[in-house]
Amino acid sequence: MSEALWETSALIAAMNARPVGELPTSISGISIDTRTLGEGEAFFAIQGERFDGHDFLTAATKAGAALHVVAEHKLPALGSVQSPLLVVDDVLQALSRLGEAARARSNAKIIAVTGSVGKTTTKDALRHGLSAVGRVHASAASFNNHWGVPLSLARMPADSRFAIFEIGMNHAGEIRPLVKLVRPHLAIITLIAPAHLGHFRDLEEIAEAKAEIFEGLVTGGTAILNADDPHCGPLATMARKAGVTAIATFGEASGADFALARFEPTAEGAAIEAVIGGEPVRLHLTSSGRHMAQNILAVLGAAKLAGADVQTVAAALSSWHAVKGRGARSRLPMPCGGSIELIDDSYNANPASMRAALDVLKVATVGEGGRRIAVLGDMLELGEHAPAQHADLIAPIAEAGVDRVFLAGDEMKALDDVLEGRVDREWHDSVDELLASLLTMIRAGDVVMVKASKSIGFTALVDRMLTTYPPQTSTGAAPVPDKIDPAGAAR
């Protein structure tokens, strides 16, 4: 018997719902997607960008839904639905009200994470590390938008000791309502960088949008900022203007509260020594990227502020791996002997994360006769800044000692132009053309790093490589779908 997440009477009260039919006494979970819906869960028929959940009630019933949450105005079109219903004014608003109720009943330490890069990685590392000291609830994958945050809140078990929520945005004003739902005790801003720059005038405007997270901090809550970010000072000022009195910092800059004392790349990742609020901490990471060490400083600092034993959390982090699309590494055997290493960073890309990925490639161990190969696709949502931001990747490519570059996407043509005569490179109209060329060229000893904005299609490229050369070892796990339309297919 699955553990009850909500009593049905509590659902009705929280959502101001009208019950129809013979309802169960409780539900085991909440779903907006019939493909992943579990037995005994409530199905919320949310209207998505491409799908309307009300069109999937039959599929939800077959999947084992205990009840359906539907909109009052949709009832006439539903006909004679036999399944038990909770009828509400608006399904997404009802889900938000349930999220508020979940937050109100919780005694967990709540941590919110935002930033231009590293949000999901930091959230996942927090979940892994804090799980060693208590029950942790965290938002799935990148459920960080106007439906993902309420859904994650509503799924929070009442007895969670810690809860971590990722909060994202593409435009100003999007974080504010979400963080006021979450009401965190701790708010982390990982880094301000030119992600979504096409929607903002400059980095200062991005920082202002991220600073909305301070407005939801509970009284006495702490803002956790990156001391190495040039925007740390302005963000601290914005935090104080929002009424935040406790500010902590992480990084390598002098005076950081959660400081990196030593970083040493190894064949298996990196050895780290840190000082977390005056407490020396040692751990080993499975990632060799220095940017990952920055994220871990924020994780350890948040753990300490949340009352967790930092040494226990640090020990747990030594077994944490980056997931598929976010730095997962696989060893792929070659038909004629030997192997290549594949670094899958295909989930997303912006100028800061692209440089971080190239830094990982720089310190990767190349086999005998092998090469460093960068497979790069467009960084999207940069607007008028796109040509310059793509061309500027020439410097980190040179610093990483990349031997060959494969490019795809219209925006990457700017990089292709400036690389001419500097490094072996080829640009392709399509991902399929790029993959065909790449598969004929790779050889044992190579390290291949794949990076692009998600919609470019490099995730499929990685999947094809993994199918062509099934991995001997892998340090990444397949995540749940990152973003879904309610009831419908992944997007």
Secondary structure as UniProt FT lines:
FT   STRAND          6..7
FT   HELIX           8..15
FT   STRAND          18..20
FT   STRAND          26..27
FT   STRAND          29..31
FT   TURN            34..36
FT   TURN            39..40
FT   STRAND          41..44
FT   HELIX           53..56
FT   HELIX           57..62
FT   TURN            63..64
FT   STRAND          67..71
FT   HELIX           72..74
FT   HELIX           75..78
FT   STRAND          85..88
FT   HELIX           91..105
FT   STRAND          109..114
FT   HELIX           119..130
FT   TURN            131..133
FT   STRAND          136..138
FT   TURN            141..142
FT   TURN            146..147
FT   HELIX           148..154
FT   TURN            158..159
FT   STRAND          162..166
FT   TURN            172..173
FT   HELIX           175..182
FT   STRAND          186..189
FT   TURN            195..196
FT   HELIX           197..199
FT   HELIX           203..210
FT   HELIX           211..216
FT   TURN            219..220
FT   STRAND          222..226
FT   TURN            227..228
FT   TURN            230..231
FT   HELIX           232..241
FT   TURN            242..243
FT   STRAND          246..251
FT   TURN            254..255
FT   STRAND          258..266
FT   TURN            267..268
FT   STRAND          269..276
FT   TURN            277..278
FT   STRAND          279..285
FT   HELIX           290..305
FT   TURN            306..307
FT   HELIX           310..317
FT   TURN            318..319
FT   TURN            324..327
FT   STRAND          328..333
FT   TURN            335..336
FT   STRAND          339..345
FT   HELIX           351..363
FT   TURN            368..369
FT   STRAND          372..377
FT   HELIX           383..385
FT   HELIX           386..391
FT   TURN            392..393
FT   HELIX           394..399
FT   TURN            400..401
FT   STRAND          404..408
FT   TURN            411..412
FT   HELIX           413..419
FT   TURN            420..422
FT   STRAND          424..428
FT   HELIX           431..441
FT   TURN            444..445
FT   STRAND          447..451
FT   HELIX           454..456
FT   HELIX           458..468
FT   STRAND          473..474
FT   TURN            486..487
//
